[in-house]
Amino acid sequence: MTPEGRVVESTWEHREMPILRAIAARTRDSLNGPSSDDVEHETGLTRVEVALALRDLERANYIIGPSVRYPDRPFWVELHLTERGLRVTERWPSESF
C-alpha cells in the first residue's frame, strides 16, 4: 500500500516471470544471452514494461547484463540469469537441496 492508501498491484506473474523464463529459454543451450529487444519480442510485453522489469530484476539480483542508455530508452545486451534467477525459473534446485 502506498502512503496515499492505494494498493500497488504485483507485476511478478505477468511481467517479471515471463521475462525470466524468456531469458532462461534463450540461454539454456547457448552461451549468448538475449537483448532487451529479444525479450520484448518473445514475451509480447511493451518496451516500457520490459525496461521497468529488467531494471527491477537487475536491482534484485535476478539477472546480469550490460545496459546502454540511449536517448529514448535503456537497452540491455547479453542478459543472463544469476543464481537467484536460475533458482526461481527452476533451472537450478532450491537452496534447500
Summary of the structure (lengths in Angstrom):
residues: 97
radius of gyration: 14.1
end to end distance: 34.6
largest distance: 46.7
contacts: 258
relative contact order: 0.17
helix: 44%
strand: 12%
